[in-house]
């Protein structure tokens, strides 16, 4: 499948794009195909990178594992090959058996919320809302919904732009993705 938007080429990129590219390499040791694609417009790139800002805000409340499970539920619900596989990698690399995940109450709540967001955001089970409101204040709930929206938007960008799967993710693809 041909991509809609090719990845930026570092050698021909502007100084501003090179600076963002170099920052990603410094922080993460590499730059993903999604980020290389988004770097055709630095503002778009920076907007999507605010996902990490919300992640860092929510991490003390929920923890890495719960946020990865939430992101995985949203990404697989949206059939986003890149994000779904990315979160599969994170969970597997952390020793998780995705066929037998043992979830605590919070992780179950976030997984179920993520699944329902992608199935029908107009019909999320009221019991999920009740549990969320019992446990979290308005700021955290705002951040969580905003984070879900950014995850959804990232899924949409990758899917619509036909961003190619990163080489490091191929071995983590699920069986459905391997068949396609």
Residue pairs with C-beta under 8 A, 6 or more apart in sequence:
1 162
2 162
3 37
3 161
3 162
3 163
3 164
4 160
4 161
4 162
5 37
5 40
5 161
5 162
5 163
6 37
7 33
7 36
7 37
7 163
7 164
8 17
8 21
8 36
8 37
8 39
8 40
10 18
10 21
13 21
13 39
16 42
17 39
17 42
20 39
20 42
20 45
20 46
21 31
21 36
21 39
24 30
24 31
24 32
24 35
25 31
30 168
32 82
32 166
33 82
33 163
33 164
33 165
33 166
34 82
34 154
34 157
34 158
34 163
35 45
35 49
37 161
37 163
38 44
38 45
38 48
38 157
39 45
48 150
48 153
48 154
48 157
50 150
51 147
51 150
51 151
51 154
54 143
54 146
54 147
54 150
55 67
55 147
57 143
58 67
58 140
58 143
58 144
58 147
59 67
61 136
61 140
62 70
62 106
62 110
65 91
65 94
65 107
66 106
66 107
66 110
67 110
67 147
68 87
68 90
68 91
68 94
69 91
69 101
69 103
69 107
69 110
69 111
69 114
70 110
70 111
70 113
70 114
70 147
70 148
70 151
71 83
71 87
71 114
71 151
72 84
72 87
72 88
72 90
72 91
72 114
73 110
73 111
73 112
73 113
73 114
73 115
73 118
74 83
74 114
74 117
74 118
74 148
74 151
74 152
74 155
75 83
75 84
75 86
75 87
75 151
75 155
76 84
76 87
77 114
77 115
77 117
77 118
77 119
78 84
78 118
78 152
78 155
78 156
78 159
79 159
80 154
80 155
80 156
80 158
80 159
81 158
81 159
81 165
81 173
81 177
82 158
82 163
82 165
82 166
82 169
83 151
83 154
83 155
83 158
84 174
84 177
85 165
85 169
85 172
85 173
85 174
85 177
86 166
86 169
88 98
88 172
88 173
88 174
89 168
89 169
89 172
91 98
91 101
92 98
92 172
103 111
106 135
109 128
109 131
109 132
109 135
112 125
112 128
113 124
113 128
113 132
113 148
114 148
116 123
116 124
116 125
116 128
117 124
117 148
117 152
118 152
132 141
132 144
133 141
136 144
157 163
165 173
